[in-house]
Amino acid sequence: MPGTRCELRRVGSGKRLTFGQAGERELTDWMAEHARVCWVRHEEPWTGESALIAQLDLPLNLDQNRRHAFHPYLSGLRSSARAHARGLPISS
């Protein structure tokens, strides 16, 4: 994300991870500018999820999306951020 560096941190009991108020705001702003969302009403929406993930280019969706070229990079980035956060003191 452009802008300030957002650092993942442990909060509360230490089990929850967040970017903090400023980081979450930056993430929200980035998503408002770049993310696109749509929906379709369906009686059993879970039945089509796998098919949609297989057909669409969803680089930020790691679930059922190992075939995407971005998957290993994003998985590693998330894993590193979680490991780093767990080594930091809990934020208030």
PDB file of N, CA, C and O in Angstrom, chain B, residues numbered from 101:
ATOM      1  N   MET B 101       0.833  -1.178   0.000  1.00  0.00           N
ATOM      2  CA  MET B 101       0.000   0.000   0.000  1.00  0.00           C
ATOM      3  C   MET B 101       0.879   1.244   0.000  1.00  0.00           C
ATOM      4  O   MET B 101       1.887   1.302   0.705  1.00  0.00           O
ATOM      5  N   PRO B 102       0.497   2.225  -0.785  1.00  0.00           N
ATOM      6  CA  PRO B 102       1.256   3.474  -0.764  1.00  0.00           C
ATOM      7  C   PRO B 102       1.021   4.231   0.537  1.00  0.00           C
ATOM      8  O   PRO B 102       0.113   3.908   1.303  1.00  0.00           O
ATOM      9  N   GLY B 103       1.834   5.220   0.770  1.00  0.00           N
ATOM     10  CA  GLY B 103       1.645   6.039   1.976  1.00  0.00           C
ATOM     11  C   GLY B 103       2.485   5.533   3.127  1.00  0.00           C
ATOM     12  O   GLY B 103       3.540   4.933   2.921  1.00  0.00           O
ATOM     13  N   THR B 104       2.017   5.773   4.335  1.00  0.00           N
ATOM     14  CA  THR B 104       2.764   5.377   5.515  1.00  0.00           C
ATOM     15  C   THR B 104       2.834   3.865   5.627  1.00  0.00           C
ATOM     16  O   THR B 104       1.967   3.148   5.129  1.00  0.00           O
ATOM     17  N   ARG B 105       3.855   3.405   6.275  1.00  0.00           N
ATOM     18  CA  ARG B 105       4.021   1.956   6.476  1.00  0.00           C
ATOM     19  C   ARG B 105       3.078   1.517   7.587  1.00  0.00           C
ATOM     20  O   ARG B 105       3.143   2.012   8.712  1.00  0.00           O
ATOM     21  N   CYS B 106       2.217   0.598   7.255  1.00  0.00           N
ATOM     22  CA  CYS B 106       1.281   0.046   8.236  1.00  0.00           C
ATOM     23  C   CYS B 106       1.908  -1.199   8.821  1.00  0.00           C
ATOM     24  O   CYS B 106       2.329  -2.096   8.091  1.00  0.00           O
ATOM     25  N   GLU B 107       1.969  -1.252  10.128  1.00  0.00           N
ATOM     26  CA  GLU B 107       2.571  -2.394  10.793  1.00  0.00           C
ATOM     27  C   GLU B 107       1.498  -3.194  11.517  1.00  0.00           C
ATOM     28  O   GLU B 107       0.751  -2.651  12.331  1.00  0.00           O
ATOM     29  N   LEU B 108       1.427  -4.470  11.222  1.00  0.00           N
ATOM     30  CA  LEU B 108       0.488  -5.348  11.888  1.00  0.00           C
ATOM     31  C   LEU B 108       0.909  -5.493  13.349  1.00  0.00           C
ATOM     32  O   LEU B 108       2.089  -5.682  13.643  1.00  0.00           O
ATOM     33  N   ARG B 109      -0.058  -5.405  14.260  1.00  0.00           N
ATOM     34  CA  ARG B 109       0.235  -5.489  15.690  1.00  0.00           C
ATOM     35  C   ARG B 109      -0.784  -6.360  16.395  1.00  0.00           C
ATOM     36  O   ARG B 109      -1.915  -6.516  15.933  1.00  0.00           O
ATOM     37  N   ARG B 110      -0.368  -6.929  17.524  1.00  0.00           N
ATOM     38  CA  ARG B 110      -1.289  -7.658  18.401  1.00  0.00           C
ATOM     39  C   ARG B 110      -2.002  -6.637  19.280  1.00  0.00           C
ATOM     40  O   ARG B 110      -1.408  -5.653  19.720  1.00  0.00           O
ATOM     41  N   VAL B 111      -3.286  -6.887  19.528  1.00  0.00           N
ATOM     42  CA  VAL B 111      -4.061  -6.000  20.396  1.00  0.00           C
ATOM     43  C   VAL B 111      -4.898  -6.843  21.350  1.00  0.00           C
ATOM     44  O   VAL B 111      -5.032  -8.054  21.178  1.00  0.00           O
ATOM     45  N   GLY B 112      -5.461  -6.175  22.366  1.00  0.00           N
ATOM     46  CA  GLY B 112      -6.331  -6.853  23.333  1.00  0.00           C
ATOM     47  C   GLY B 112      -5.586  -7.929  24.101  1.00  0.00           C
ATOM     48  O   GLY B 112      -4.586  -7.657  24.764  1.00  0.00           O
ATOM     49  N   SER B 113      -6.080  -9.145  24.006  1.00  0.00           N
ATOM     50  CA  SER B 113      -5.446 -10.271  24.705  1.00  0.00           C
ATOM     51  C   SER B 113      -4.163 -10.714  24.017  1.00  0.00           C
ATOM     52  O   SER B 113      -3.410 -11.520  24.564  1.00  0.00           O
ATOM     53  N   GLY B 114      -3.912 -10.193  22.827  1.00  0.00           N
ATOM     54  CA  GLY B 114      -2.724 -10.567  22.067  1.00  0.00           C
ATOM     55  C   GLY B 114      -3.007 -11.560  20.961  1.00  0.00           C
ATOM     56  O   GLY B 114      -2.123 -11.870  20.163  1.00  0.00           O
ATOM     57  N   LYS B 115      -4.236 -12.067  20.903  1.00  0.00           N
ATOM     58  CA  LYS B 115      -4.593 -13.033  19.860  1.00  0.00           C
ATOM     59  C   LYS B 115      -5.090 -12.341  18.587  1.00  0.00           C
ATOM     60  O   LYS B 115      -4.979 -12.896  17.493  1.00  0.00           O
ATOM     61  N   ARG B 116      -5.627 -11.150  18.728  1.00  0.00           N
ATOM     62  CA  ARG B 116      -6.156 -10.413  17.583  1.00  0.00           C
ATOM     63  C   ARG B 116      -5.055  -9.566  16.966  1.00  0.00           C
ATOM     64  O   ARG B 116      -4.259  -8.953  17.677  1.00  0.00           O
ATOM     65  N   LEU B 117      -5.013  -9.535  15.632  1.00  0.00           N
ATOM     66  CA  LEU B 117      -4.027  -8.736  14.913  1.00  0.00           C
ATOM     67  C   LEU B 117      -4.737  -7.630  14.138  1.00  0.00           C
ATOM     68  O   LEU B 117      -5.789  -7.856  13.540  1.00  0.00           O
ATOM     69  N   THR B 118      -4.155  -6.440  14.155  1.00  0.00           N
ATOM     70  CA  THR B 118      -4.735  -5.305  13.435  1.00  0.00           C
ATOM     71  C   THR B 118      -3.610  -4.359  13.013  1.00  0.00           C
ATOM     72  O   THR B 118      -2.490  -4.433  13.519  1.00  0.00           O
ATOM     73  N   PHE B 119      -3.934  -3.479  12.086  1.00  0.00           N
ATOM     74  CA  PHE B 119      -2.980  -2.451  11.662  1.00  0.00           C
ATOM     75  C   PHE B 119      -3.116  -1.194  12.509  1.00  0.00           C
ATOM     76  O   PHE B 119      -2.425  -0.208  12.252  1.00  0.00           O
ATOM     77  N   GLY B 120      -3.982  -1.202  13.503  1.00  0.00           N
ATOM     78  CA  GLY B 120      -4.210  -0.014  14.323  1.00  0.00           C
ATOM     79  C   GLY B 120      -5.132   0.941  13.593  1.00  0.00           C
ATOM     80  O   GLY B 120      -5.438   0.752  12.416  1.00  0.00           O
ATOM     81  N   GLN B 121      -5.563   1.949  14.288  1.00  0.00           N
ATOM     82  CA  GLN B 121      -6.560   2.867  13.747  1.00  0.00           C
ATOM     83  C   GLN B 121      -6.086   3.559  12.465  1.00  0.00           C
ATOM     84  O   GLN B 121      -6.821   3.603  11.478  1.00  0.00           O
ATOM     85  N   ALA B 122      -4.863   4.099  12.477  1.00  0.00           N
ATOM     86  CA  ALA B 122      -4.355   4.803  11.291  1.00  0.00           C
ATOM     87  C   ALA B 122      -4.156   3.834  10.125  1.00  0.00           C
ATOM     88  O   ALA B 122      -4.487   4.157   8.984  1.00  0.00           O
ATOM     89  N   GLY B 123      -3.618   2.658  10.409  1.00  0.00           N
ATOM     90  CA  GLY B 123      -3.396   1.666   9.362  1.00  0.00           C
ATOM     91  C   GLY B 123      -4.690   1.142   8.779  1.00  0.00           C
ATOM     92  O   GLY B 123      -4.798   0.964   7.565  1.00  0.00           O
ATOM     93  N   GLU B 124      -5.680   0.891   9.633  1.00  0.00           N
ATOM     94  CA  GLU B 124      -6.974   0.421   9.146  1.00  0.00           C
ATOM     95  C   GLU B 124      -7.639   1.496   8.285  1.00  0.00           C
ATOM     96  O   GLU B 124      -8.287   1.184   7.286  1.00  0.00           O
ATOM     97  N   ARG B 125      -7.477   2.753   8.674  1.00  0.00           N
ATOM     98  CA  ARG B 125      -8.032   3.861   7.882  1.00  0.00           C
ATOM     99  C   ARG B 125      -7.353   3.912   6.507  1.00  0.00           C
ATOM    100  O   ARG B 125      -8.016   4.099   5.487  1.00  0.00           O
ATOM    101  N   GLU B 126      -6.029   3.743   6.490  1.00  0.00           N
ATOM    102  CA  GLU B 126      -5.307   3.747   5.215  1.00  0.00           C
ATOM    103  C   GLU B 126      -5.750   2.572   4.340  1.00  0.00           C
ATOM    104  O   GLU B 126      -5.936   2.727   3.133  1.00  0.00           O
ATOM    105  N   LEU B 127      -5.916   1.409   4.948  1.00  0.00           N
ATOM    106  CA  LEU B 127      -6.375   0.234   4.213  1.00  0.00           C
ATOM    107  C   LEU B 127      -7.785   0.462   3.658  1.00  0.00           C
ATOM    108  O   LEU B 127      -8.063   0.120   2.508  1.00  0.00           O
ATOM    109  N   THR B 128      -8.665   1.033   4.467  1.00  0.00           N
ATOM    110  CA  THR B 128     -10.025   1.339   4.017  1.00  0.00           C
ATOM    111  C   THR B 128     -10.007   2.308   2.844  1.00  0.00           C
ATOM    112  O   THR B 128     -10.736   2.119   1.870  1.00  0.00           O
ATOM    113  N   ASP B 129      -9.173   3.348   2.930  1.00  0.00           N
ATOM    114  CA  ASP B 129      -9.064   4.318   1.838  1.00  0.00           C
ATOM    115  C   ASP B 129      -8.552   3.657   0.561  1.00  0.00           C
ATOM    116  O   ASP B 129      -9.053   3.931  -0.529  1.00  0.00           O
ATOM    117  N   TRP B 130      -7.549   2.783   0.700  1.00  0.00           N
ATOM    118  CA  TRP B 130      -6.998   2.087  -0.459  1.00  0.00           C
ATOM    119  C   TRP B 130      -8.067   1.197  -1.098  1.00  0.00           C
ATOM    120  O   TRP B 130      -8.210   1.168  -2.321  1.00  0.00           O
ATOM    121  N   MET B 131      -8.812   0.476  -0.264  1.00  0.00           N
ATOM    122  CA  MET B 131      -9.861  -0.396  -0.786  1.00  0.00           C
ATOM    123  C   MET B 131     -10.969   0.415  -1.469  1.00  0.00           C
ATOM    124  O   MET B 131     -11.495  -0.007  -2.498  1.00  0.00           O
ATOM    125  N   ALA B 132     -11.319   1.558  -0.913  1.00  0.00           N
ATOM    126  CA  ALA B 132     -12.353   2.404  -1.515  1.00  0.00           C
ATOM    127  C   ALA B 132     -11.938   2.852  -2.914  1.00  0.00           C
ATOM    128  O   ALA B 132     -12.777   2.987  -3.804  1.00  0.00           O
ATOM    129  N   GLU B 133     -10.643   3.081  -3.101  1.00  0.00           N
ATOM    130  CA  GLU B 133     -10.154   3.537  -4.397  1.00  0.00           C
ATOM    131  C   GLU B 133      -9.932   2.385  -5.380  1.00  0.00           C
ATOM    132  O   GLU B 133     -10.152   2.551  -6.579  1.00  0.00           O
ATOM    133  N   HIS B 134      -9.502   1.229  -4.894  1.00  0.00           N
ATOM    134  CA  HIS B 134      -9.058   0.159  -5.789  1.00  0.00           C
ATOM    135  C   HIS B 134      -9.919  -1.099  -5.811  1.00  0.00           C
ATOM    136  O   HIS B 134      -9.934  -1.803  -6.820  1.00  0.00           O
ATOM    137  N   ALA B 135     -10.626  -1.399  -4.747  1.00  0.00           N
ATOM    138  CA  ALA B 135     -11.392  -2.655  -4.685  1.00  0.00           C
ATOM    139  C   ALA B 135     -12.752  -2.482  -5.353  1.00  0.00           C
ATOM    140  O   ALA B 135     -13.346  -1.405  -5.310  1.00  0.00           O
ATOM    141  N   ARG B 136     -13.224  -3.534  -5.956  1.00  0.00           N
ATOM    142  CA  ARG B 136     -14.549  -3.530  -6.569  1.00  0.00           C
ATOM    143  C   ARG B 136     -15.341  -4.690  -5.973  1.00  0.00           C
ATOM    144  O   ARG B 136     -14.820  -5.796  -5.826  1.00  0.00           O
ATOM    145  N   VAL B 137     -16.574  -4.437  -5.639  1.00  0.00           N
ATOM    146  CA  VAL B 137     -17.425  -5.447  -5.017  1.00  0.00           C
ATOM    147  C   VAL B 137     -18.734  -5.517  -5.792  1.00  0.00           C
ATOM    148  O   VAL B 137     -19.284  -4.494  -6.200  1.00  0.00           O
ATOM    149  N   CYS B 138     -19.218  -6.725  -5.988  1.00  0.00           N
ATOM    150  CA  CYS B 138     -20.546  -6.902  -6.553  1.00  0.00           C
ATOM    151  C   CYS B 138     -21.168  -8.123  -5.885  1.00  0.00           C
ATOM    152  O   CYS B 138     -20.464  -8.922  -5.267  1.00  0.00           O
ATOM    153  N   TRP B 139     -22.454  -8.265  -6.006  1.00  0.00           N
ATOM    154  CA  TRP B 139     -23.122  -9.399  -5.396  1.00  0.00           C
ATOM    155  C   TRP B 139     -24.310  -9.802  -6.248  1.00  0.00           C
ATOM    156  O   TRP B 139     -24.841  -9.029  -7.046  1.00  0.00           O
ATOM    157  N   VAL B 140     -24.696 -11.041  -6.041  1.00  0.00           N
ATOM    158  CA  VAL B 140     -25.847 -11.619  -6.718  1.00  0.00           C
ATOM    159  C   VAL B 140     -26.638 -12.370  -5.657  1.00  0.00           C
ATOM    160  O   VAL B 140     -26.062 -13.105  -4.855  1.00  0.00           O
ATOM    161  N   ARG B 141     -27.944 -12.189  -5.649  1.00  0.00           N
ATOM    162  CA  ARG B 141     -28.788 -12.941  -4.709  1.00  0.00           C
ATOM    163  C   ARG B 141     -28.895 -14.372  -5.202  1.00  0.00           C
ATOM    164  O   ARG B 141     -29.129 -14.623  -6.385  1.00  0.00           O
ATOM    165  N   HIS B 142     -28.720 -15.303  -4.280  1.00  0.00           N
ATOM    166  CA  HIS B 142     -28.766 -16.720  -4.629  1.00  0.00           C
ATOM    167  C   HIS B 142     -29.235 -17.488  -3.400  1.00  0.00           C
ATOM    168  O   HIS B 142     -28.812 -17.192  -2.282  1.00  0.00           O
ATOM    169  N   GLU B 143     -30.105 -18.467  -3.601  1.00  0.00           N
ATOM    170  CA  GLU B 143     -30.639 -19.243  -2.480  1.00  0.00           C
ATOM    171  C   GLU B 143     -29.554 -20.017  -1.730  1.00  0.00           C
ATOM    172  O   GLU B 143     -29.643 -20.179  -0.513  1.00  0.00           O
ATOM    173  N   GLU B 144     -28.542 -20.492  -2.436  1.00  0.00           N
ATOM    174  CA  GLU B 144     -27.437 -21.253  -1.838  1.00  0.00           C
ATOM    175  C   GLU B 144     -26.114 -20.672  -2.341  1.00  0.00           C
ATOM    176  O   GLU B 144     -25.442 -21.299  -3.160  1.00  0.00           O
ATOM    177  N   PRO B 145     -25.736 -19.498  -1.868  1.00  0.00           N
ATOM    178  CA  PRO B 145     -24.555 -18.811  -2.424  1.00  0.00           C
ATOM    179  C   PRO B 145     -23.258 -19.598  -2.298  1.00  0.00           C
ATOM    180  O   PRO B 145     -22.354 -19.418  -3.114  1.00  0.00           O
ATOM    181  N   TRP B 146     -23.145 -20.449  -1.315  1.00  0.00           N
ATOM    182  CA  TRP B 146     -21.919 -21.214  -1.116  1.00  0.00           C
ATOM    183  C   TRP B 146     -21.683 -22.209  -2.255  1.00  0.00           C
ATOM    184  O   TRP B 146     -20.555 -22.666  -2.440  1.00  0.00           O
ATOM    185  N   THR B 147     -22.721 -22.553  -3.019  1.00  0.00           N
ATOM    186  CA  THR B 147     -22.560 -23.545  -4.085  1.00  0.00           C
ATOM    187  C   THR B 147     -21.760 -23.008  -5.265  1.00  0.00           C
ATOM    188  O   THR B 147     -21.131 -23.792  -5.976  1.00  0.00           O
ATOM    189  N   GLY B 148     -21.762 -21.729  -5.491  1.00  0.00           N
ATOM    190  CA  GLY B 148     -21.053 -21.160  -6.635  1.00  0.00           C
ATOM    191  C   GLY B 148     -19.703 -20.563  -6.326  1.00  0.00           C
ATOM    192  O   GLY B 148     -18.989 -20.158  -7.243  1.00  0.00           O
ATOM    193  N   GLU B 149     -19.330 -20.496  -5.058  1.00  0.00           N
ATOM    194  CA  GLU B 149     -18.092 -19.819  -4.680  1.00  0.00           C
ATOM    195  C   GLU B 149     -16.859 -20.413  -5.364  1.00  0.00           C
ATOM    196  O   GLU B 149     -16.044 -19.672  -5.913  1.00  0.00           O
ATOM    197  N   SER B 150     -16.715 -21.720  -5.337  1.00  0.00           N
ATOM    198  CA  SER B 150     -15.542 -22.358  -5.945  1.00  0.00           C
ATOM    199  C   SER B 150     -15.469 -22.069  -7.435  1.00  0.00           C
ATOM    200  O   SER B 150     -14.394 -21.801  -7.971  1.00  0.00           O
ATOM    201  N   ALA B 151     -16.613 -22.123  -8.102  1.00  0.00           N
ATOM    202  CA  ALA B 151     -16.637 -21.854  -9.545  1.00  0.00           C
ATOM    203  C   ALA B 151     -16.237 -20.412  -9.839  1.00  0.00           C
ATOM    204  O   ALA B 151     -15.475 -20.158 -10.773  1.00  0.00           O
ATOM    205  N   LEU B 152     -16.738 -19.477  -9.058  1.00  0.00           N
ATOM    206  CA  LEU B 152     -16.372 -18.073  -9.264  1.00  0.00           C
ATOM    207  C   LEU B 152     -14.884 -17.838  -9.038  1.00  0.00           C
ATOM    208  O   LEU B 152     -14.235 -17.149  -9.826  1.00  0.00           O
ATOM    209  N   ILE B 153     -14.347 -18.403  -7.976  1.00  0.00           N
ATOM    210  CA  ILE B 153     -12.921 -18.237  -7.692  1.00  0.00           C
ATOM    211  C   ILE B 153     -12.088 -18.831  -8.817  1.00  0.00           C
ATOM    212  O   ILE B 153     -11.047 -18.280  -9.177  1.00  0.00           O
ATOM    213  N   ALA B 154     -12.536 -19.951  -9.376  1.00  0.00           N
ATOM    214  CA  ALA B 154     -11.808 -20.594 -10.474  1.00  0.00           C
ATOM    215  C   ALA B 154     -11.858 -19.767 -11.755  1.00  0.00           C
ATOM    216  O   ALA B 154     -10.924 -19.816 -12.555  1.00  0.00           O
ATOM    217  N   GLN B 155     -12.931 -19.011 -11.961  1.00  0.00           N
ATOM    218  CA  GLN B 155     -13.124 -18.271 -13.207  1.00  0.00           C
ATOM    219  C   GLN B 155     -12.609 -16.835 -13.168  1.00  0.00           C
ATOM    220  O   GLN B 155     -12.249 -16.280 -14.207  1.00  0.00           O
ATOM    221  N   LEU B 156     -12.569 -16.235 -11.997  1.00  0.00           N
ATOM    222  CA  LEU B 156     -12.218 -14.823 -11.887  1.00  0.00           C
ATOM    223  C   LEU B 156     -10.777 -14.636 -11.437  1.00  0.00           C
ATOM    224  O   LEU B 156     -10.185 -15.525 -10.825  1.00  0.00           O
ATOM    225  N   ASP B 157     -10.227 -13.484 -11.742  1.00  0.00           N
ATOM    226  CA  ASP B 157      -8.877 -13.132 -11.310  1.00  0.00           C
ATOM    227  C   ASP B 157      -8.994 -12.383  -9.989  1.00  0.00           C
ATOM    228  O   ASP B 157      -9.267 -11.183  -9.974  1.00  0.00           O
ATOM    229  N   LEU B 158      -8.785 -13.101  -8.866  1.00  0.00           N
ATOM    230  CA  LEU B 158      -8.967 -12.538  -7.526  1.00  0.00           C
ATOM    231  C   LEU B 158      -7.659 -12.652  -6.743  1.00  0.00           C
ATOM    232  O   LEU B 158      -7.534 -13.536  -5.895  1.00  0.00           O
ATOM    233  N   PRO B 159      -6.692 -11.788  -7.004  1.00  0.00           N
ATOM    234  CA  PRO B 159      -5.366 -11.945  -6.405  1.00  0.00           C
ATOM    235  C   PRO B 159      -5.314 -11.823  -4.892  1.00  0.00           C
ATOM    236  O   PRO B 159      -4.395 -12.365  -4.278  1.00  0.00           O
ATOM    237  N   LEU B 160      -6.262 -11.132  -4.261  1.00  0.00           N
ATOM    238  CA  LEU B 160      -6.222 -10.972  -2.813  1.00  0.00           C
ATOM    239  C   LEU B 160      -6.984 -12.071  -2.077  1.00  0.00           C
ATOM    240  O   LEU B 160      -6.943 -12.127  -0.848  1.00  0.00           O
ATOM    241  N   ASN B 161      -7.668 -12.933  -2.795  1.00  0.00           N
ATOM    242  CA  ASN B 161      -8.407 -14.035  -2.196  1.00  0.00           C
ATOM    243  C   ASN B 161      -7.513 -15.269  -2.190  1.00  0.00           C
ATOM    244  O   ASN B 161      -7.270 -15.867  -3.238  1.00  0.00           O
ATOM    245  N   LEU B 162      -7.026 -15.650  -1.017  1.00  0.00           N
ATOM    246  CA  LEU B 162      -6.144 -16.808  -0.929  1.00  0.00           C
ATOM    247  C   LEU B 162      -6.912 -18.126  -0.843  1.00  0.00           C
ATOM    248  O   LEU B 162      -6.412 -19.162  -1.282  1.00  0.00           O
ATOM    249  N   ASP B 163      -8.098 -18.097  -0.293  1.00  0.00           N
ATOM    250  CA  ASP B 163      -8.897 -19.312  -0.133  1.00  0.00           C
ATOM    251  C   ASP B 163      -9.271 -19.882  -1.497  1.00  0.00           C
ATOM    252  O   ASP B 163      -9.833 -19.162  -2.323  1.00  0.00           O
ATOM    253  N   GLN B 164      -8.982 -21.129  -1.750  1.00  0.00           N
ATOM    254  CA  GLN B 164      -9.289 -21.828  -2.996  1.00  0.00           C
ATOM    255  C   GLN B 164      -8.638 -21.175  -4.208  1.00  0.00           C
ATOM    256  O   GLN B 164      -9.145 -21.320  -5.321  1.00  0.00           O
ATOM    257  N   ASN B 165      -7.543 -20.469  -4.029  1.00  0.00           N
ATOM    258  CA  ASN B 165      -6.972 -19.685  -5.119  1.00  0.00           C
ATOM    259  C   ASN B 165      -5.466 -19.919  -5.273  1.00  0.00           C
ATOM    260  O   ASN B 165      -4.740 -19.015  -5.685  1.00  0.00           O
ATOM    261  N   ARG B 166      -5.005 -21.101  -4.950  1.00  0.00           N
ATOM    262  CA  ARG B 166      -3.571 -21.395  -5.010  1.00  0.00           C
ATOM    263  C   ARG B 166      -3.006 -21.295  -6.424  1.00  0.00           C
ATOM    264  O   ARG B 166      -1.797 -21.126  -6.581  1.00  0.00           O
ATOM    265  N   ARG B 167      -3.826 -21.392  -7.438  1.00  0.00           N
ATOM    266  CA  ARG B 167      -3.353 -21.339  -8.821  1.00  0.00           C
ATOM    267  C   ARG B 167      -2.928 -19.935  -9.242  1.00  0.00           C
ATOM    268  O   ARG B 167      -2.180 -19.774 -10.206  1.00  0.00           O
ATOM    269  N   HIS B 168      -3.400 -18.924  -8.526  1.00  0.00           N
ATOM    270  CA  HIS B 168      -3.082 -17.542  -8.904  1.00  0.00           C
ATOM    271  C   HIS B 168      -1.596 -17.265  -8.676  1.00  0.00           C
ATOM    272  O   HIS B 168      -1.042 -17.653  -7.648  1.00  0.00           O
ATOM    273  N   ALA B 169      -0.961 -16.603  -9.619  1.00  0.00           N
ATOM    274  CA  ALA B 169       0.476 -16.325  -9.538  1.00  0.00           C
ATOM    275  C   ALA B 169       0.853 -15.491  -8.318  1.00  0.00           C
ATOM    276  O   ALA B 169       1.986 -15.583  -7.844  1.00  0.00           O
ATOM    277  N   PHE B 170      -0.054 -14.691  -7.807  1.00  0.00           N
ATOM    278  CA  PHE B 170       0.204 -13.813  -6.668  1.00  0.00           C
ATOM    279  C   PHE B 170       0.095 -14.554  -5.338  1.00  0.00           C
ATOM    280  O   PHE B 170       0.557 -14.047  -4.316  1.00  0.00           O
ATOM    281  N   HIS B 171      -0.507 -15.744  -5.330  1.00  0.00           N
ATOM    282  CA  HIS B 171      -0.786 -16.494  -4.108  1.00  0.00           C
ATOM    283  C   HIS B 171       0.458 -16.747  -3.255  1.00  0.00           C
ATOM    284  O   HIS B 171       0.427 -16.454  -2.059  1.00  0.00           O
ATOM    285  N   PRO B 172       1.553 -17.277  -3.812  1.00  0.00           N
ATOM    286  CA  PRO B 172       2.728 -17.545  -2.964  1.00  0.00           C
ATOM    287  C   PRO B 172       3.310 -16.268  -2.346  1.00  0.00           C
ATOM    288  O   PRO B 172       3.717 -16.268  -1.184  1.00  0.00           O
ATOM    289  N   TYR B 173       3.346 -15.191  -3.119  1.00  0.00           N
ATOM    290  CA  TYR B 173       3.888 -13.938  -2.614  1.00  0.00           C
ATOM    291  C   TYR B 173       3.032 -13.390  -1.482  1.00  0.00           C
ATOM    292  O   TYR B 173       3.552 -13.035  -0.424  1.00  0.00           O
ATOM    293  N   LEU B 174       1.710 -13.318  -1.700  1.00  0.00           N
ATOM    294  CA  LEU B 174       0.817 -12.777  -0.684  1.00  0.00           C
ATOM    295  C   LEU B 174       0.789 -13.668   0.552  1.00  0.00           C
ATOM    296  O   LEU B 174       0.767 -13.162   1.674  1.00  0.00           O
ATOM    297  N   SER B 175       0.790 -14.979   0.367  1.00  0.00           N
ATOM    298  CA  SER B 175       0.817 -15.905   1.506  1.00  0.00           C
ATOM    299  C   SER B 175       2.066 -15.683   2.347  1.00  0.00           C
ATOM    300  O   SER B 175       1.994 -15.627   3.574  1.00  0.00           O
ATOM    301  N   GLY B 176       3.205 -15.558   1.686  1.00  0.00           N
ATOM    302  CA  GLY B 176       4.455 -15.320   2.395  1.00  0.00           C
ATOM    303  C   GLY B 176       4.459 -13.984   3.110  1.00  0.00           C
ATOM    304  O   GLY B 176       4.927 -13.884   4.244  1.00  0.00           O
ATOM    305  N   LEU B 177       3.941 -12.958   2.456  1.00  0.00           N
ATOM    306  CA  LEU B 177       3.863 -11.624   3.055  1.00  0.00           C
ATOM    307  C   LEU B 177       2.991 -11.631   4.299  1.00  0.00           C
ATOM    308  O   LEU B 177       3.364 -11.060   5.324  1.00  0.00           O
ATOM    309  N   ARG B 178       1.837 -12.269   4.217  1.00  0.00           N
ATOM    310  CA  ARG B 178       0.931 -12.357   5.373  1.00  0.00           C
ATOM    311  C   ARG B 178       1.572 -13.146   6.507  1.00  0.00           C
ATOM    312  O   ARG B 178       1.481 -12.760   7.673  1.00  0.00           O
ATOM    313  N   SER B 179       2.213 -14.241   6.162  1.00  0.00           N
ATOM    314  CA  SER B 179       2.862 -15.071   7.180  1.00  0.00           C
ATOM    315  C   SER B 179       3.978 -14.302   7.891  1.00  0.00           C
ATOM    316  O   SER B 179       4.096 -14.356   9.115  1.00  0.00           O
ATOM    317  N   SER B 180       4.784 -13.597   7.122  1.00  0.00           N
ATOM    318  CA  SER B 180       5.874 -12.794   7.707  1.00  0.00           C
ATOM    319  C   SER B 180       5.330 -11.693   8.609  1.00  0.00           C
ATOM    320  O   SER B 180       5.870 -11.444   9.687  1.00  0.00           O
ATOM    321  N   ALA B 181       4.261 -11.035   8.168  1.00  0.00           N
ATOM    322  CA  ALA B 181       3.667  -9.957   8.970  1.00  0.00           C
ATOM    323  C   ALA B 181       3.114 -10.497  10.285  1.00  0.00           C
ATOM    324  O   ALA B 181       3.280  -9.870  11.331  1.00  0.00           O
ATOM    325  N   ARG B 182       2.455 -11.659  10.237  1.00  0.00           N
ATOM    326  CA  ARG B 182       1.926 -12.259  11.473  1.00  0.00           C
ATOM    327  C   ARG B 182       3.060 -12.652  12.412  1.00  0.00           C
ATOM    328  O   ARG B 182       2.977 -12.411  13.616  1.00  0.00           O
ATOM    329  N   ALA B 183       4.113 -13.251  11.879  1.00  0.00           N
ATOM    330  CA  ALA B 183       5.247 -13.669  12.713  1.00  0.00           C
ATOM    331  C   ALA B 183       5.912 -12.444  13.350  1.00  0.00           C
ATOM    332  O   ALA B 183       6.267 -12.468  14.528  1.00  0.00           O
ATOM    333  N   HIS B 184       6.077 -11.390  12.575  1.00  0.00           N
ATOM    334  CA  HIS B 184       6.683 -10.162  13.105  1.00  0.00           C
ATOM    335  C   HIS B 184       5.806  -9.568  14.210  1.00  0.00           C
ATOM    336  O   HIS B 184       6.309  -9.166  15.260  1.00  0.00           O
ATOM    337  N   ALA B 185       4.492  -9.515  13.966  1.00  0.00           N
ATOM    338  CA  ALA B 185       3.559  -8.939  14.949  1.00  0.00           C
ATOM    339  C   ALA B 185       3.581  -9.728  16.250  1.00  0.00           C
ATOM    340  O   ALA B 185       3.498  -9.143  17.329  1.00  0.00           O
ATOM    341  N   ARG B 186       3.692 -11.040  16.161  1.00  0.00           N
ATOM    342  CA  ARG B 186       3.699 -11.865  17.366  1.00  0.00           C
ATOM    343  C   ARG B 186       4.953 -11.638  18.210  1.00  0.00           C
ATOM    344  O   ARG B 186       4.961 -11.943  19.403  1.00  0.00           O
ATOM    345  N   GLY B 187       5.996 -11.112  17.605  1.00  0.00           N
ATOM    346  CA  GLY B 187       7.222 -10.804  18.341  1.00  0.00           C
ATOM    347  C   GLY B 187       7.236  -9.426  18.961  1.00  0.00           C
ATOM    348  O   GLY B 187       8.161  -9.091  19.702  1.00  0.00           O
ATOM    349  N   LEU B 188       6.228  -8.620  18.673  1.00  0.00           N
ATOM    350  CA  LEU B 188       6.146  -7.253  19.202  1.00  0.00           C
ATOM    351  C   LEU B 188       5.284  -7.220  20.463  1.00  0.00           C
ATOM    352  O   LEU B 188       4.459  -8.109  20.674  1.00  0.00           O
ATOM    353  N   PRO B 189       5.471  -6.202  21.299  1.00  0.00           N
ATOM    354  CA  PRO B 189       4.596  -6.055  22.459  1.00  0.00           C
ATOM    355  C   PRO B 189       3.162  -5.803  22.010  1.00  0.00           C
ATOM    356  O   PRO B 189       2.927  -5.297  20.913  1.00  0.00           O
ATOM    357  N   ILE B 190       2.211  -6.157  22.857  1.00  0.00           N
ATOM    358  CA  ILE B 190       0.797  -5.923  22.550  1.00  0.00           C
ATOM    359  C   ILE B 190       0.522  -4.433  22.585  1.00  0.00           C
ATOM    360  O   ILE B 190       0.911  -3.738  23.523  1.00  0.00           O
ATOM    361  N   SER B 191      -0.163  -3.944  21.539  1.00  0.00           N
ATOM    362  CA  SER B 191      -0.541  -2.531  21.469  1.00  0.00           C
ATOM    363  C   SER B 191      -1.835  -2.299  22.217  1.00  0.00           C
ATOM    364  O   SER B 191      -2.664  -3.199  22.356  1.00  0.00           O
ATOM    365  N   SER B 192      -1.992  -1.091  22.691  1.00  0.00           N
ATOM    366  CA  SER B 192      -3.249  -0.765  23.369  1.00  0.00           C
ATOM    367  C   SER B 192      -4.251  -0.237  22.393  1.00  0.00           C
ATOM    368  O   SER B 192      -5.373   0.093  22.777  1.00  0.00           O
TER     369      SER B 192
END
